[in-house]
Amino acid sequence: MLIGRELEGAEFDKRVVPVLSMLFASQDRSLRRSLLESVDKYGPHLTAPVIEDQIYPQLQTGFGDANAYIRELTLKSMLSLAPKMSSKTLTNSVLKHLSKLQVDEEPSIRANTTVLLGNIAPYLGEATCRRVLLNAFTRALKDGFSPARAGGLRAMVATKKYYSAEDAGMRILPAVAPLTLDADADVRTCALQVTETFLTVLRDHDREVTEAAAARAAAVGAAGPKQATGIASGVGSGGSMLGWAVSGLMSSTGLAAAASAPPSTAPLAAGAHVRPAGASEDRMAASAVASASAAATA
């Protein structure tokens, strides 16, 4: 490998790639471990077709190896190889392996799976990121291993461009808020950073919505006084309806008359007589009864 990495282009493909392919096909764990530990040395020289057709088909068996160290090395090798792999292979194959490793029995593998997922997100495609990332990262927040929780929080910040304001308000902040009280100091720090990051996203969204509403209102005003008058009269009608409802309530409780005619506080003139309430109405009623009796006698 030390000699091979000095070769370039076609020479490397001709002399080194066939050997690598043959070595990856070996079932010898010590050999596989050596290949994986040095992948960052020869990985940059591998072309996309070589990785897709000759290296990855053999390498992917390491994701399910019984040896935890092999599984972890295979996971870490994706950091060097994923940038040259097609989004189809990453989505259809690599993500399936990562979903299993995220619930691996080894805590370090679970944590590194989340970290890797955040690093390879730019190569997955936007649609895949929106569908997969948030589910994976919120799962990591519930991990009992604190570095896995911290990794999930950092990955959220690193991939924030894939999340909408609705994601921030309805999924991210509710999941992250409890971790601001986490027992681990690093997790608390990361949780506060995530909270501040996505509160900024919500503030930006609020500003955009407010500006859009102001722009619509300005456009309606510019459309002409007739339309603006119609809008104003609608508001006035609403105010009138509210007034009617209150007036009706006051009338039904016998308060309307008292509210409309407050008692007079002016002093009475000397010698003036206070007419009993309802006296005029009583005389009118008596006169009507007398008239009716006279008509009946006649």
Secondary structure as GFF3:
##gff-version 3
##sequence-region A 1 298
A	DSSP	three_ten_helix	4	6	.	.	.	ID=ss1
A	DSSP	alpha_helix	9	15	.	.	.	ID=ss2
A	DSSP	alpha_helix	17	24	.	.	.	ID=ss3
A	DSSP	alpha_helix	29	37	.	.	.	ID=ss4
A	DSSP	alpha_helix	39	42	.	.	.	ID=ss5
A	DSSP	three_ten_helix	43	45	.	.	.	ID=ss6
A	DSSP	alpha_helix	48	50	.	.	.	ID=ss7
A	DSSP	pi_helix	51	55	.	.	.	ID=ss8
A	DSSP	alpha_helix	56	59	.	.	.	ID=ss9
A	DSSP	three_ten_helix	60	64	.	.	.	ID=ss10
A	DSSP	alpha_helix	68	81	.	.	.	ID=ss11
A	DSSP	three_ten_helix	82	84	.	.	.	ID=ss12
A	DSSP	alpha_helix	87	89	.	.	.	ID=ss13
A	DSSP	pi_helix	90	94	.	.	.	ID=ss14
A	DSSP	alpha_helix	95	101	.	.	.	ID=ss15
A	DSSP	alpha_helix	107	120	.	.	.	ID=ss16
A	DSSP	three_ten_helix	121	123	.	.	.	ID=ss17
A	DSSP	alpha_helix	126	140	.	.	.	ID=ss18
A	DSSP	alpha_helix	146	158	.	.	.	ID=ss19
A	DSSP	three_ten_helix	160	162	.	.	.	ID=ss20
A	DSSP	alpha_helix	165	167	.	.	.	ID=ss21
A	DSSP	pi_helix	168	172	.	.	.	ID=ss22
A	DSSP	alpha_helix	173	176	.	.	.	ID=ss23
A	DSSP	three_ten_helix	177	181	.	.	.	ID=ss24
A	DSSP	alpha_helix	185	222	.	.	.	ID=ss25
A	DSSP	alpha_helix	225	252	.	.	.	ID=ss26
A	DSSP	alpha_helix	256	260	.	.	.	ID=ss27
A	DSSP	alpha_helix	279	297	.	.	.	ID=ss28
###
